[in-house]
Structures are given as C-alpha cells and as structure tokens.
Amino acid sequence: MNMRSLTYPTDNFRRKEEQKQEKKRQKKKKEGERKKQEEEKKNKNSRRDVAEPDAATENIVIEKIMSNHEAWIPIDNHDGDKWADFWNREQKRVAKSYRRTVIYGHDSQRGYQEDLYTFGLDSGCVKGGALSGFIIQAVEGAWTHTTVQVPCKES
C-alpha cells in the first residue's frame, strides 16, 4: 500500500456519535409532541396554561470539542489529509534536534512537492512529466540539496 493521505478515526467516531445523539433527540422530540397532542385531546374542554419551552433552551448548541488527531490511519487515496502536510506540521512541534526530513516518491498525481521537512520526487515521468533527481551534499553539521528534473517522453 502506498500511504497517500491520512484519516482520523476519532473524527469519524465523533460524527457517528453526534448523529446517534441527534436521532435520539429527534425521537424524544416526536414522542413529546405525540404526548402533548394526546394530552390536548384529553383536556380540550379544560384549558390550562402550560409553559412552552423557550426556543433558546430548546435549541441549545453544544460546543464541539477539538478533533482528536492523536490516532490516524494511512489510506491509499487522496481523500484525507496529505500525510506530508501532517509530517511537516508535526516536525515543527518537536525540538529541533529530533526533527527529521522525509524524501519520498510514487505520488504522480501530486507531482514534485517540496516543503521544509518533506520532498516528494515523483513528477510523473511515465506520463510525460519529468524524472526527479535529489542530490544531497554534506556540509559541516548539516546537509544541503539540489533538485534536478529531466523531461521524459510519455510511455
């Protein structure tokens, strides 16, 4: 499998739970309306003032908690978050001495990608794009790089 993007199962779980809670709320609301209609039928001769629920309290909006992106699953399509974006974001959060750079290929749909901690070399050579070369040179205490691209004929 080629890891192309990431999906977060906790987001999916949260959405499903919110849908379940909404269904329960709708069911309770319908049940309450049905009971209210039955009561009105029973008491249509005797009028009682019954306090109606305030619209503001009926439609309370629950503040959503931040999505939990601690757990993620790699997927072989472009539907989720780009894993390279995730990697770059996470590298910025760790101490400099722990930061790592990833050089990868085989994602011709996105083509050549270069960011602070990721380099995507696949630029679609088979489809007539370019062949990417990544030249790494050591310098004292670090490294430098040069990228070379050679045009290809479509096969």
BATISE-457303 format. One line per field, with one value per residue: x negated, y, z of N, C-alpha, C, O in turn; residue number from 0. Coordinates in pm, 1 decimal. Each point is the difference from the previous one (the first is absolute). Layout:
REM BATISE-457303
n_px = (X ...)
n_py = (Y ...)
n_pz = (Z ...)
ca_px = (X ...)
ca_py = (Y ...)
ca_pz = (Z ...)
c_px = (X ...)
c_py = (Y ...)
c_pz = (Z ...)
o_px = (X ...)
o_py = (Y ...)
o_pz = (Z ...)
i = (NUM ...)
***
This chain:
REM BATISE-457303
n_px = (-84.1 136.9 -187.8 219.8 123.0 66.2 4.0 170.5 -123.2 -184.7 -141.7 -136.0 -186.9 -177.2 -124.4 -152.1 -197.4 -149.9 -118.7 -178.6 -192.5 -123.9 -129.7 -195.7 -174.7 -110.9 -158.5 -200.6 -146.8 -109.4 -185.0 -189.0 -113.2 -136.9 -200.4 -163.8 -96.9 -163.0 -205.2 -128.8 -103.1 -192.6 -182.5 75.6 52.3 -163.1 92.4 -165.3 -18.5 -23.2 -111.5 11.9 -26.1 -134.9 92.8 27.7 189.8 165.4 -29.0 41.7 -104.5 14.5 -69.6 -27.1 18.0 -165.7 -30.5 109.6 -160.4 117.5 222.9 -166.6 136.0 -170.8 -12.1 116.7 8.7 133.7 71.3 -168.1 -39.9 -37.1 -38.8 6.4 207.7 97.0 -61.0 79.5 204.7 14.8 -39.6 183.7 102.1 -100.9 -63.3 -83.8 -41.9 195.7 -76.8 205.3 -187.7 185.5 -118.0 132.4 92.2 -34.6 -80.2 16.0 119.1 -116.9 -54.3 -102.9 -99.7 63.3 -92.3 123.6 209.0 67.9 -50.3 129.6 -84.1 148.9 -136.9 34.0 -163.1 79.5 30.2 -208.0 25.4 3.3 -197.0 106.3 -95.9 -55.3 -46.0 -79.0 39.3 -172.4 135.5 -164.4 -21.6 -95.8 193.7 -112.7 132.3 -12.9 114.6 6.7 23.3 53.2 -30.1 219.2 -100.3 153.2 40.2)
n_py = (-118.2 89.5 37.5 -28.7 -154.7 199.8 -190.4 142.1 -178.0 99.3 44.9 -159.4 -50.7 138.5 -24.1 -166.0 46.0 109.8 -130.8 -109.6 113.6 19.8 -176.1 -22.3 123.1 -75.3 -154.8 66.2 70.4 -152.3 -89.6 121.3 -13.1 -177.9 -5.0 108.4 -107.8 -144.9 82.0 43.1 -182.5 -69.4 110.2 -151.7 -172.3 -150.0 200.2 -96.7 125.2 -33.0 -34.5 189.4 -193.2 43.5 162.8 173.7 -1.7 103.4 219.0 -136.4 197.3 -204.1 95.6 74.7 -217.0 79.2 73.0 -193.9 152.9 -52.4 -11.2 -137.3 70.7 -146.4 185.4 -178.8 170.9 68.9 -200.7 -140.9 -36.6 204.6 -195.6 36.8 0.0 -197.3 -105.8 77.2 -72.2 -204.8 -3.6 71.4 -199.5 -83.0 -122.9 205.0 11.2 96.2 206.5 -41.8 -67.8 91.1 -189.8 141.7 -203.5 3.9 192.2 -179.8 -131.6 -101.3 -205.8 110.5 -133.5 213.4 -147.7 100.9 -83.2 144.6 -216.7 148.0 -206.9 -99.9 -45.0 -200.4 -84.5 -120.7 145.7 -82.8 -124.2 -11.0 4.0 -108.0 202.5 -181.0 210.8 -201.8 199.4 -144.7 52.0 148.0 -215.3 -23.8 95.8 -84.3 164.4 -194.4 176.3 -223.5 166.9 -219.9 162.5 -10.4 -188.2 112.7 -81.4)
n_pz = (0.0 -149.7 116.6 -28.8 103.4 80.3 118.1 16.2 62.1 76.0 -169.5 -86.5 115.4 -22.4 -187.4 2.2 97.8 -126.5 -140.0 84.4 32.8 -186.6 -51.6 110.3 -74.1 -179.5 42.3 83.4 -155.3 -124.1 92.2 -9.6 -193.0 -25.9 104.5 -107.9 -171.7 57.0 43.2 -179.6 -80.6 95.9 -67.0 -145.8 132.2 34.6 35.8 -122.0 184.7 -219.6 189.1 -119.4 -109.3 171.5 -124.4 138.6 121.4 -109.2 -19.7 172.0 7.4 -91.4 190.4 -211.1 55.5 126.5 -210.8 11.0 27.7 185.1 -18.1 -60.2 -163.3 10.2 -126.4 -71.9 144.9 -164.7 71.9 35.2 219.9 -80.6 -104.1 -222.2 -86.5 -52.9 -189.4 -195.0 -53.6 -93.4 -219.5 -105.3 -22.5 -181.7 176.2 31.7 219.2 50.4 -27.2 -84.4 -102.1 -88.9 -28.9 -112.4 6.4 -221.2 -75.4 -135.2 137.1 160.9 -70.4 -165.6 151.3 16.4 143.5 156.1 15.9 -156.2 -38.8 -106.2 28.6 129.0 -170.2 96.0 126.4 170.3 166.0 20.1 185.0 223.5 -109.7 165.3 -1.3 119.3 -53.7 62.8 96.7 5.7 170.1 -9.5 64.1 -200.5 -52.1 -174.0 -69.1 -111.1 -74.0 -24.0 -149.2 7.8 -152.8 48.6 -73.9 -119.9 207.7)
ca_px = (84.1 -66.4 68.3 17.2 58.6 35.6 135.0 0.5 117.1 75.8 93.7 112.2 73.1 70.7 113.0 102.5 62.2 85.4 118.6 82.2 61.0 101.5 114.5 65.7 65.5 117.8 97.3 59.2 81.9 122.4 75.5 56.2 108.5 111.2 61.3 64.9 124.5 91.6 46.4 91.3 126.4 65.4 35.8 43.4 106.3 -56.0 -117.5 -102.0 -117.1 -120.0 -117.4 -66.3 -145.2 -61.8 -72.1 -144.3 -43.6 29.4 -103.1 -131.7 -109.2 -109.1 -129.6 -74.5 -138.1 -97.2 -17.8 -114.9 -80.8 -108.5 -2.0 27.3 -15.7 -40.7 89.3 -60.1 70.0 -26.6 117.7 -27.6 -103.7 -126.7 -88.2 -116.5 40.8 0.8 -139.0 -59.6 63.5 -50.0 -142.1 -11.4 38.7 -101.3 -127.8 -78.5 -90.3 78.8 69.0 -47.7 46.6 36.9 -5.8 88.5 40.5 119.4 128.5 -3.9 115.4 -38.8 -121.1 -112.8 39.9 -112.0 37.0 -111.8 -44.7 37.8 -29.1 66.7 -74.1 71.0 56.2 74.5 -85.7 70.6 107.2 -57.5 -45.3 -145.5 -67.3 -57.6 -119.9 -17.9 -142.7 -25.6 -140.5 -26.0 -76.2 -29.1 113.7 130.8 -4.3 66.0 50.2 32.5 97.0 -16.0 109.3 -26.6 126.4 17.1 100.8 110.5 -12.4)
ca_py = (118.2 129.9 92.8 126.0 98.4 -51.6 23.4 -2.2 -78.0 63.6 93.7 -79.7 -47.2 114.8 31.3 -104.1 21.4 118.9 -41.1 -80.2 90.3 78.0 -90.1 -14.6 126.8 9.2 -99.5 54.5 114.5 -54.2 -64.0 109.1 60.8 -95.6 3.6 130.4 -7.5 -86.6 77.8 103.2 -66.9 -33.3 120.7 108.1 76.1 80.9 73.5 27.4 69.4 -80.7 72.5 -58.9 12.1 115.3 -40.3 8.8 -119.0 -118.8 -14.3 23.0 -46.9 -52.2 34.6 -119.1 -3.9 -9.8 -134.3 -71.0 -50.4 -79.2 -126.9 18.0 -120.2 31.9 -53.1 -0.3 88.3 141.6 54.9 53.9 102.7 -40.3 -43.5 89.6 116.7 -49.1 -17.4 132.4 60.8 -66.4 29.3 134.9 -7.7 -69.0 71.4 -2.4 -115.6 -120.0 16.6 -86.3 29.4 -119.5 11.5 -108.4 1.0 -77.9 69.4 81.3 90.5 126.8 48.3 39.9 79.1 32.6 76.4 12.0 -130.6 -105.3 19.6 -100.2 2.5 -54.0 107.9 -53.3 -31.7 -94.7 72.6 109.2 107.7 9.3 -88.5 84.7 -43.2 75.2 -11.6 40.8 25.3 24.8 117.9 -15.7 4.5 1.6 -44.0 85.4 -83.1 56.9 -82.2 5.0 -67.4 -23.5 -30.8 -137.2 -23.3 -81.5 -138.4)
ca_pz = (0.0 1.7 90.0 -71.1 91.0 132.4 49.5 145.9 40.2 108.0 -63.2 -49.9 117.2 56.4 -88.8 17.6 131.1 -11.7 -75.6 92.0 97.2 -70.9 -20.7 130.6 30.0 -87.6 47.0 122.4 -38.0 -60.1 108.5 79.4 -77.9 -1.0 133.0 13.3 -76.9 74.4 115.2 -49.4 -33.0 126.6 74.4 -88.5 65.0 108.7 -48.9 101.5 -52.5 17.0 -49.7 -116.5 13.3 -64.5 -121.5 25.9 73.6 -80.1 -102.6 59.4 -84.1 81.3 -58.1 -40.7 46.1 -108.7 -54.0 53.1 -109.2 55.5 -72.8 -142.1 -81.0 -137.1 -102.6 -133.1 -93.4 27.0 66.8 132.9 8.8 -61.0 107.8 4.2 80.0 137.9 41.8 18.2 116.7 120.6 17.0 56.4 141.5 80.6 14.8 -124.4 -6.0 -30.9 -128.6 -107.5 -135.1 -75.6 -145.7 -46.2 -140.2 -36.2 11.3 -122.3 -7.1 62.1 -65.5 83.7 116.5 88.2 118.3 92.5 48.0 -95.1 -141.8 -83.4 -125.4 -115.3 -80.6 -113.2 -114.4 -86.6 -69.6 -77.8 88.2 11.2 93.7 105.0 69.6 123.7 29.6 139.0 29.8 141.3 40.0 141.9 91.8 -67.2 -139.2 -97.2 -110.0 -130.2 -71.6 -145.1 -69.5 -141.4 -67.7 -48.6 -103.0 51.6 -45.5)
c_px = (-88.2 78.4 6.7 56.7 40.0 146.3 -4.2 124.5 80.5 97.2 122.7 86.3 83.3 121.9 112.8 72.3 92.2 128.3 93.8 73.0 110.4 124.5 77.7 78.0 126.9 109.7 70.7 94.0 133.0 88.8 66.6 115.8 122.9 73.2 76.3 133.8 103.9 58.3 100.2 135.6 78.3 56.1 54.8 114.0 -54.0 -130.2 -93.9 -114.7 -123.1 -116.2 -63.6 -151.3 -51.4 -82.0 -150.5 -49.9 24.5 -110.9 -138.4 -106.7 -112.8 -131.0 -77.3 -142.8 -92.0 -11.6 -125.4 -75.7 -121.2 -14.6 34.7 -28.1 -45.1 96.5 -63.2 86.0 -25.6 114.7 -30.3 -97.8 -126.4 -96.0 -121.6 32.4 0.1 -143.5 -65.8 55.1 -55.6 -147.4 -21.9 31.4 -106.4 -127.9 -83.3 -87.5 73.8 70.0 -66.4 61.6 27.1 -7.0 77.9 31.0 132.0 131.6 10.8 118.1 -34.6 -125.8 -109.4 49.4 -123.5 51.2 -119.7 -56.2 41.7 -36.7 65.4 -57.3 78.9 66.8 59.4 -81.6 72.1 105.8 -52.9 -45.8 -151.6 -50.5 -70.6 -125.5 -21.1 -144.3 -25.5 -150.4 -13.6 -79.7 -17.4 124.3 136.7 -13.8 71.1 45.8 20.7 99.5 -20.5 118.1 -32.0 131.9 1.7 101.4 108.7 -12.9 132.6)
c_py = (124.0 92.2 135.4 108.8 -69.8 27.2 -18.0 -72.8 65.3 103.1 -74.2 -48.6 113.3 35.0 -101.1 17.7 121.5 -33.5 -82.6 90.1 83.1 -84.8 -17.8 126.3 15.4 -96.1 50.1 115.7 -47.1 -64.2 105.7 67.7 -90.3 1.7 130.3 0.0 -85.5 74.4 106.5 -59.4 -30.9 124.7 111.5 81.6 87.6 62.6 25.5 73.2 -82.9 76.7 -76.6 11.9 119.4 -48.4 1.7 -123.7 -126.3 -27.2 32.1 -58.9 -43.0 30.9 -127.1 9.2 -13.1 -145.3 -62.2 -60.4 -76.2 -130.8 26.5 -129.6 42.2 -62.9 19.0 76.8 143.9 66.4 67.3 116.2 -52.0 -37.2 91.4 126.3 -35.1 -7.8 135.1 69.3 -60.9 31.2 137.4 1.3 -64.9 83.1 -16.3 -123.9 -129.8 8.1 -85.9 41.8 -131.8 32.6 -119.3 14.4 -72.7 67.3 96.3 95.1 136.4 57.7 36.3 93.1 25.9 86.7 -1.8 -136.2 -115.6 41.0 -114.4 5.7 -46.7 111.7 -51.1 -31.9 -91.9 70.8 119.4 117.8 7.8 -105.2 89.0 -64.1 89.9 -21.2 59.1 17.2 31.2 128.4 -11.8 18.8 -1.9 -60.0 102.3 -88.7 82.2 -94.8 20.7 -74.4 -7.2 -36.1 -143.2 -3.2 -87.0 -141.2 -59.9)
c_pz = (0.0 92.0 -68.4 90.5 128.7 28.9 151.1 48.6 111.3 -54.8 -50.6 115.3 60.3 -84.3 17.0 133.0 -2.7 -75.1 88.1 99.1 -64.1 -24.6 130.1 35.1 -83.0 45.3 125.5 -31.3 -58.9 106.1 87.3 -71.1 -1.9 134.2 21.5 -73.9 71.9 119.6 -43.2 -35.4 127.8 67.3 -89.2 59.5 112.1 -46.5 117.3 -66.0 33.2 -61.4 -115.3 20.2 -79.4 -119.6 22.3 73.7 -80.6 -100.7 54.2 -91.5 91.4 -70.0 -29.4 51.9 -120.7 -44.2 59.0 -116.9 51.9 -76.8 -145.3 -73.0 -139.5 -99.8 -137.6 -99.5 43.2 75.7 133.4 -3.5 -67.3 112.4 10.4 79.9 148.1 52.8 27.9 124.0 128.7 24.8 61.3 149.4 87.6 5.7 -127.1 -11.9 -35.2 -136.1 -107.5 -132.8 -71.5 -148.7 -53.7 -148.2 -17.5 34.5 -117.8 -11.2 59.2 -62.9 98.7 110.4 85.6 113.3 94.2 41.9 -90.4 -142.4 -76.6 -139.9 -121.1 -77.3 -130.5 -122.7 -98.9 -83.3 -79.5 83.1 0.7 97.6 101.1 56.4 120.5 43.6 138.5 18.9 148.4 15.0 150.5 86.7 -65.7 -139.4 -86.8 -115.0 -126.5 -65.4 -149.3 -61.4 -148.6 -66.8 -54.5 -113.2 61.5 -53.4 -36.5)
o_px = (-100.1 120.2 -101.7 -35.9 -15.0 56.2 -82.8 109.8 121.0 106.6 113.1 122.8 116.5 107.7 117.1 122.0 108.1 107.5 121.6 119.4 103.3 111.8 123.1 112.8 103.5 118.2 122.1 106.4 105.4 122.0 115.7 100.4 113.2 123.0 107.8 99.5 118.3 119.6 100.7 103.3 121.3 108.4 -14.0 20.8 55.5 -95.1 39.1 -37.2 -37.2 7.3 -30.5 -47.6 43.7 -76.4 -73.0 -109.5 -68.9 -30.0 -74.8 7.3 -51.6 -19.2 -18.2 -64.4 42.1 9.6 -101.6 46.0 -103.7 -111.6 92.6 -75.2 62.6 44.6 -79.8 30.3 -73.7 12.7 68.8 -20.5 -32.7 -20.1 -52.6 -85.1 -45.2 -28.7 -64.1 -75.3 -29.2 -40.5 -95.9 -35.5 5.1 -20.7 6.6 -15.2 -63.8 64.9 -122.2 113.0 -76.4 52.4 -31.5 -31.3 68.8 91.4 -3.2 -8.8 41.9 -24.6 5.0 66.6 -78.9 63.3 -106.9 -121.7 -15.7 8.9 -35.4 16.5 -40.4 91.4 7.8 44.9 -9.0 28.0 77.0 -30.6 -62.5 71.9 -78.6 -4.7 17.7 -35.8 26.7 -78.6 75.1 -94.9 72.1 59.3 101.3 -97.3 80.8 -45.0 14.1 -14.8 -11.3 36.4 -37.4 68.2 -102.4 87.0 -28.7 -24.1 6.2)
o_py = (6.2 19.2 68.0 117.0 -121.4 100.3 -74.7 54.8 -21.2 20.8 44.5 4.2 -19.6 25.5 37.6 -14.6 -3.0 48.2 18.3 -17.0 24.2 49.3 3.3 -6.9 41.9 34.2 -10.7 13.1 53.2 16.5 -14.9 33.5 47.0 3.0 0.7 50.9 33.8 -8.8 22.3 62.4 20.1 -2.8 117.5 114.9 106.1 -69.7 54.8 -29.8 -16.9 46.5 -118.8 96.5 26.1 -96.0 -81.3 -49.0 -100.2 -115.4 77.3 -116.3 78.8 -32.6 -85.5 104.8 -42.7 -92.0 67.2 -97.1 -6.0 -47.1 75.4 -84.9 86.5 -113.1 91.4 -50.1 24.5 122.4 95.1 63.3 -118.2 77.1 19.7 50.8 78.0 46.7 17.5 62.1 71.9 14.3 20.9 94.5 13.4 90.7 -103.8 -55.0 -98.2 -96.2 -14.6 48.6 -95.6 101.7 -114.7 101.8 -30.7 -65.6 122.0 101.1 102.9 120.3 -37.5 99.9 -90.8 103.3 -48.8 -15.8 -116.0 116.7 -116.2 99.8 29.7 65.8 74.1 27.5 20.8 -41.2 86.7 106.3 8.3 -43.6 86.9 -120.8 121.5 -109.6 117.5 -86.9 79.8 26.1 -75.9 107.8 10.6 -69.1 79.8 -113.8 122.2 -121.9 112.9 -108.3 99.2 -92.0 -51.9 86.5 -88.0 -19.4 -116.2)
o_pz = (71.4 -18.3 -13.8 -13.1 13.8 -44.1 52.1 -9.7 8.6 57.9 20.0 -7.8 34.7 53.9 5.8 7.2 58.9 35.7 -4.3 24.3 62.5 14.5 0.4 48.6 51.9 -1.7 11.8 60.4 35.0 -1.0 39.4 62.9 11.3 4.7 59.5 51.6 2.0 27.5 67.2 23.9 6.1 58.2 33.8 -39.1 28.6 -35.3 103.1 -113.5 116.1 -113.7 10.7 59.9 -112.1 11.0 -56.6 -27.6 19.5 -30.4 -59.8 -39.6 79.2 -117.1 86.7 -5.5 -107.5 81.2 18.2 -60.1 -66.1 -22.2 -29.7 47.8 -61.3 19.6 -21.0 -108.3 95.5 -3.4 36.9 -103.6 11.5 93.8 109.5 73.0 83.9 110.3 103.6 75.1 95.6 115.4 74.4 70.5 122.3 -80.7 -65.8 -109.0 -38.1 -41.3 -3.3 -4.7 13.2 -45.5 31.6 -61.8 97.4 50.2 16.4 -69.7 -53.1 8.2 117.1 -27.1 26.1 -21.7 -36.6 9.4 38.3 -38.0 19.9 -70.1 -112.4 49.8 -98.0 -111.2 -121.0 -112.6 -41.3 -54.1 -105.7 89.9 -37.7 23.0 -8.3 43.3 25.5 -37.9 56.0 -73.9 64.7 4.4 69.2 -30.1 47.5 -12.7 2.5 9.2 -47.9 45.7 -62.6 45.3 -44.5 -10.5 81.2 -119.2 -40.3)
i = (0 1 2 3 4 5 6 7 8 9 10 11 12 13 14 15 16 17 18 19 20 21 22 23 24 25 26 27 28 29 30 31 32 33 34 35 36 37 38 39 40 41 42 43 44 45 46 47 48 49 50 51 52 53 54 55 56 57 58 59 60 61 62 63 64 65 66 67 68 69 70 71 72 73 74 75 76 77 78 79 80 81 82 83 84 85 86 87 88 89 90 91 92 93 94 95 96 97 98 99 100 101 102 103 104 105 106 107 108 109 110 111 112 113 114 115 116 117 118 119 120 121 122 123 124 125 126 127 128 129 130 131 132 133 134 135 136 137 138 139 140 141 142 143 144 145 146 147 148 149 150 151 152 153 154)
***
